[in-house]
Amino acid sequence: MSRNKRRFLKNQGHTCWIDVEHKPERIMCRLSEISELSARLEYSSPADLPDQFVLLFTIDGTVSRKCRIVERMDSEVEIEFLA
């Protein structure tokens, strides 16, 4: 498989949280697909999300990744993980 291709694992259904800088509350979303480099998140209002944020895989934030949105859809966003 080419290095440029993303290999998604589908239907994860894992609850995640979006941590937005300067906002005290976290935004709950659902992880629908994930790969080493990117992921898709289900969220009801993708237009309301900032271009960059920290995705928390655990509620306490011990497992997290910095992300940026690459595509916004009706109820999903595709993100890429930043180094």
Secondary structure, DSSP 4 states (H G I P E B T S, - for coil): --TTS--PEEEEEEEEEEE-TT-SSPEEEEEEEE-SSEEEEE-S-GGGS-SEEEEESSTTSSSEEEEEEEEE-SSEEEEEE--
